[in-house]
Amino acid sequence: MLATIAEIIISVRYLLNEATASFWSDAEITTYVNEGMEIFATTTKCLSKYYSHTLIAADIKNDREIRLSSDFIALDEGGVLYDDDPLKPISLKALDEHGGSGWRDTTGTPTHFYKRGDRLGFYPKPSAGGVVAYYGIERATELSGVTVPFSDDYRTVAFRRYIRDYAVSLCWAKKSEDVKADKYMAKFEHGLYIANAILQGDRNQGAKIIPEYRARGHRYAIQYGRTDLYID
């Protein structure tokens, strides 16, 4: 069902009552479909991916940061690993405020990570040859030819109709048929609601179930040189 861009275009044209290209071209319908899929995947965070990369010197920016993959949207619950060891999350602000002036020069195997924009930072500094892995939410692969919608994630088969509805909405908008455009955009937005309810509702554990890490009077310490960095 709607397994390729060709099948989606046929379905869009059926709803527009234009079986072959006349007012709307296949190319513009394809653009609308990919735009809808991008919005849907980003808003629902429906696609998960495991990223792994062996660092080379050119990957490391500002001595301690790497750029996230271009198809990355957000970190998933799996976390970040360095040489197969899980890292603890920390903020750049916490490091700056509590780490003193020396934390940026600390070397050794990373134990903590922070996220800054489209980059991951590490404390201590990462090194070439280290393997960084992380669980993330990915963007959908653009549709062309036999590419399957939503990166072939089997859970999303029922959601394909909503990216079709988005395309139908924009087609009607081009023709200034605002009532029809609003009708199909409402279908698309309802799809976002349903997808979020399904995908977020079946997580196997809540955020509050696993106790937070605590040490030294409900704080944990990062040790570097002769100084302990305590983070609440």
Secondary structure, 3 states (H helix, E strand, C coil): CCCCHHHHHHHHHHHHCCCCCCCCCHHHHHHHHHHHHHHHHHHHCCCEEEEEEECCHHHCECCCEEECCCCEEEEEEEEEEECCEECEECCHHHHHHHCCCCHHHCCCCCCEEEEECCEEEEECCCCCCCEEEEEEEECCCCCCCCCCHHHHCHHHHHHHHHHHHHHHHHHHHHCCCHHHHHHHHHHHHHHHHHHHHHHHHCCCCCCCCCCCCCCCCCCEEEEECCEEEEEC
